[in-house]
Amino acid sequence: MFGLYITHPQVRIDPDVPVPQWGLSEIGTARARLAASRPWAGSLKRIVSSGETKAMETADILARAAGISYEIVEAMHENDRSATGFLTPTEFEKAADWFFAHPDGSFHGWERAIDAQARIVAAVEAVLADHDPRQPIAFVGHGGVGTLLKCHIEGRTIARSQDQPAGGGNLYAFTLADRRVACDWTPIEDWKGMQQ
């Protein structure tokens, strides 16, 4: 059976609101609802979300389609970037490049990539340790830590080349039996399920 790592789609950017409290934008909400209309969403038996607003809003939309509730695992949060506060999109992209290129270092006080990777891997493995591998599960979170998890699953060095396409709202699938990535980053509304 499969597991999914799903990143929240587009958000309402507000420099006056802490990033973990940003919610989905109208576009992001529409994309999540479109994804929820796909057959794979209705087949999910378990959904686990980060505690950040945008992830929980995405998880809630998917959970309603599946007829289940979602769980929150705080340790699935995005890499901690609070040290720098809000960065403009251009500044953020440069910072993200540095973050992935220097996994052992901290960008002006950011959580290091190696530490964020260890955290997300431990959180996901803890959930899967008591999960029935015959049941499909989705983890809903953020692009940065999702990429770090993907690098771990694939046995790759941390690299931004493994990051999702810009904008968010993508997923990858992995097999629960042997933790193998079975589908690379795909827009959430485009994925057809494991048969593709």
C-alpha positions as CSV (number, residue, x, y, z in Angstrom):
1,M,0.0,0.0,0.0
2,F,1.1,3.6,-0.4
3,G,1.9,6.6,1.7
4,L,1.7,10.1,0.5
5,Y,3.6,13.2,1.5
6,I,1.4,16.2,0.5
7,T,2.4,19.8,0.7
8,H,-0.1,22.6,1.3
9,P,-1.0,24.6,-1.8
10,Q,-0.8,28.4,-2.1
11,V,-1.2,30.5,1.0
12,R,-2.2,34.0,2.0
13,I,1.1,35.8,2.5
14,D,0.8,38.4,5.3
15,P,4.1,39.9,6.7
16,D,2.2,40.9,9.9
17,V,1.2,37.3,10.7
18,P,3.6,34.6,11.9
19,V,4.3,32.2,9.0
20,P,2.9,29.1,10.9
21,Q,-0.4,30.9,11.1
22,W,-0.8,31.7,7.4
23,G,-3.9,30.0,5.9
24,L,-4.6,28.8,2.4
25,S,-5.4,31.4,-0.3
26,E,-8.5,31.1,-2.5
27,I,-6.4,29.4,-5.1
28,G,-4.9,27.1,-2.5
29,T,-8.3,26.2,-1.1
30,A,-9.7,25.5,-4.6
31,R,-6.7,23.3,-5.5
32,A,-7.1,21.3,-2.2
33,R,-10.8,20.8,-2.9
34,L,-10.1,19.7,-6.5
35,A,-7.6,17.2,-5.2
36,A,-10.1,16.0,-2.6
37,S,-12.5,15.2,-5.4
38,R,-10.1,12.6,-6.9
39,P,-10.6,8.9,-6.1
40,W,-7.3,8.6,-4.3
41,A,-8.4,11.1,-1.7
42,G,-11.5,9.2,-0.8
43,S,-9.4,6.0,-0.3
44,L,-7.3,7.5,2.4
45,K,-7.6,5.7,5.8
46,R,-5.4,8.0,7.8
47,I,-4.3,11.6,7.5
48,V,-1.6,13.1,9.7
49,S,-0.9,16.9,9.5
50,S,1.6,19.4,10.8
51,G,0.1,21.8,13.3
52,E,0.6,24.8,11.0
53,T,-2.7,26.4,9.8
54,K,-2.1,25.9,6.1
55,A,-1.4,22.2,6.5
56,M,-4.3,21.7,8.8
57,E,-6.7,23.4,6.4
58,T,-5.4,21.2,3.6
59,A,-5.7,18.1,5.8
60,D,-9.2,19.0,6.8
61,I,-10.4,19.3,3.2
62,L,-8.9,15.9,2.4
63,A,-10.2,14.3,5.5
64,R,-13.8,15.4,4.8
65,A,-13.5,13.7,1.4
66,A,-12.2,10.5,3.0
67,G,-14.9,10.6,5.7
68,I,-12.3,10.5,8.5
69,S,-10.7,13.0,10.9
70,Y,-7.1,14.0,10.8
71,E,-4.3,13.8,13.4
72,I,-1.8,16.5,14.3
73,V,1.8,15.8,14.8
74,E,3.6,19.0,15.9
75,A,7.0,17.7,15.0
76,M,6.1,17.7,11.3
77,H,6.3,21.5,11.1
78,E,8.3,23.3,8.5
79,N,12.0,24.1,9.1
80,D,12.1,26.7,11.8
81,R,12.8,30.0,10.1
82,S,11.6,32.3,12.8
83,A,15.1,33.8,13.4
84,T,14.8,35.9,10.3
85,G,11.1,36.6,10.4
86,F,9.3,37.4,7.1
87,L,11.5,37.4,4.0
88,T,10.3,38.7,0.6
89,P,9.9,36.0,-2.0
90,T,13.2,36.8,-3.7
91,E,15.1,36.8,-0.3
92,F,13.4,33.6,0.7
93,E,14.4,31.8,-2.4
94,K,18.1,32.8,-1.9
95,A,17.8,31.7,1.8
96,A,16.2,28.4,0.8
97,D,19.0,27.8,-1.7
98,W,21.6,28.3,1.1
99,F,19.6,26.1,3.5
100,F,19.7,23.1,1.1
101,A,23.3,23.8,-0.1
102,H,24.7,23.9,3.5
103,P,22.7,21.2,5.4
104,D,25.2,21.3,8.4
105,G,24.9,25.1,8.8
106,S,22.3,27.5,10.0
107,F,21.1,30.4,7.8
108,H,21.1,33.4,10.2
109,G,19.6,31.2,13.0
110,W,17.4,28.9,11.0
111,E,17.0,25.3,12.0
112,R,19.7,23.4,10.2
113,A,18.6,21.1,7.3
114,I,20.2,18.0,9.0
115,D,18.2,18.7,12.2
116,A,14.9,19.3,10.3
117,Q,15.5,16.1,8.4
118,A,16.1,14.1,11.5
119,R,12.9,15.6,13.0
120,I,10.6,14.9,10.1
121,V,12.0,11.4,9.5
122,A,11.5,10.5,13.2
123,A,8.0,11.9,13.2
124,V,6.9,10.0,10.1
125,E,8.6,6.8,11.3
126,A,6.9,7.1,14.7
127,V,3.5,7.3,13.0
128,L,4.2,4.4,10.6
129,A,5.4,2.2,13.5
130,D,1.8,1.7,14.6
131,H,0.1,2.1,11.2
132,D,-1.4,-0.9,9.3
133,P,0.7,-1.0,6.1
134,R,-2.3,-2.3,4.2
135,Q,-4.1,1.1,4.7
136,P,-3.2,4.2,2.6
137,I,-2.0,7.1,4.7
138,A,-1.2,10.8,3.9
139,F,1.1,13.1,5.7
140,V,0.2,16.8,5.1
141,G,2.9,19.3,5.6
142,H,5.5,21.6,4.0
143,G,7.8,21.6,1.0
144,G,11.1,22.0,2.9
145,V,10.8,19.2,5.3
146,G,8.9,17.1,2.7
147,T,12.0,17.4,0.5
148,L,14.3,16.4,3.3
149,L,12.1,13.4,4.0
150,K,12.2,12.5,0.3
151,C,16.0,12.7,0.2
152,H,16.1,10.4,3.2
153,I,13.7,7.8,1.7
154,E,15.7,7.8,-1.6
155,G,19.1,7.7,0.2
156,R,20.1,10.9,-1.4
157,T,22.3,13.8,-0.2
158,I,20.2,16.8,0.9
159,A,19.7,18.9,-2.3
160,R,17.3,21.5,-3.5
161,S,17.2,19.8,-6.8
162,Q,14.8,17.3,-5.1
163,D,12.5,20.1,-4.0
164,Q,8.9,20.4,-5.2
165,P,7.9,22.7,-8.1
166,A,7.3,26.3,-6.9
167,G,3.9,27.2,-5.4
168,G,3.3,24.1,-3.3
169,G,0.4,21.8,-3.5
170,N,2.3,18.8,-4.7
171,L,2.7,15.2,-3.5
172,Y,4.9,12.2,-3.9
173,A,4.0,8.6,-3.1
174,F,6.0,6.0,-1.4
175,T,5.5,2.3,-0.7
176,L,4.8,1.4,2.9
177,A,6.3,-2.0,2.6
178,D,9.8,-1.0,1.6
179,R,9.8,2.8,1.8
180,R,10.5,3.4,-1.9
181,V,9.4,6.5,-3.7
182,A,6.9,5.4,-6.3
183,C,5.8,8.7,-7.7
184,D,7.9,11.9,-7.8
185,W,6.5,15.4,-7.1
186,T,3.1,15.7,-8.8
187,P,0.5,18.5,-8.5
188,I,-2.1,17.3,-6.0
189,E,-5.0,17.8,-8.4
190,D,-3.2,15.9,-11.2
191,W,-2.3,12.7,-9.4
192,K,-4.3,9.7,-10.6
193,G,-3.3,7.2,-7.9
194,M,-0.8,4.4,-7.8
195,Q,-2.1,2.9,-11.1
196,Q,-0.3,5.6,-13.1
